[in-house]
């Protein structure tokens, strides 16, 4: 990590509360780097993060930390932390296209309970990358209306190596093979995806961690390792 915004992006991906990051002016620093960790390859994110304030933001901070001015240091430290959080937030918006803004709007709407309180609580169970998948496919849903395709696509991307079968012959039914253990969190994730994308007429059957047997497909017919349909 070379820049402060690197750290913010990684923290978001790891689900770390940005309030746990405290930017401080480095006591000693290289003029060629923004972050001034004691260990150059350090991956520590939470806690105090030492920054060279003059690497990119000289015009902003040039009068704040004069070595001969020791008054109001606590206030200056607080102001520096707040300002750096604001600047790095602006940094993370650099290069975003219209679709990335739409994703942010959708996730904000869910957090504001525009889709209902239950969806807001369940969304907290998804990682940042999983939330991005959801928001991306919700945008596609508004554009295309392809509920069933986007439902299957979302399942496959959030639950890797999973398979969704559609049974049109006898009834409108979806069969899931989810290659993950059945947990309260995973069940809640499935429920959210169903609430957003699943067409009303379909019923679902989920097989957790064990595939149901398919004749002539040897991988699904292992004794003690298959589910019955």
C-alpha angles and dihedrals in degrees: 000000000000102000135045091241089058088063093047093052093048091047090053092049090051092047093243117159106248089216087072090065113087116189114211133177110260116244089216127011146165116256087222099058135057099204115058106194118169087234110045094213095044115142096191111132110170122073128023116000115195114220136187097228093195099055094087105350104052094132091054100045104026094106099035103074107035107162090228093054112079099159123117093005095157091054091046091051091051092046091049092053093048092046093049091050089051093048094047090049088056089047092056090057092057112111095012115143128211093271092056089054090049089053090053090049092051094049089047090051091052090049089051089054094247086139093041135278095272093058091051092055094045093048089064088067092064123086120239091260091048090050088053090055091051094048092046093053093044088058090050089049092056090049102042107018089218096146099165096047092047091046091057092041092053092049092051094048097047097038102042119215092015123137131213120202123195118211111199097155102080103006142349097273137150121207117200128201103193111189092209135083119270106255135157090251095049091048090051090051091052091049092053092049090049092049092053104037112014115106110235096239094062126090121201138217119193127203112193119209093334124079120221115245120270117190114244092013101105096191090064097045101066113137114249089009105077138078127224121241 
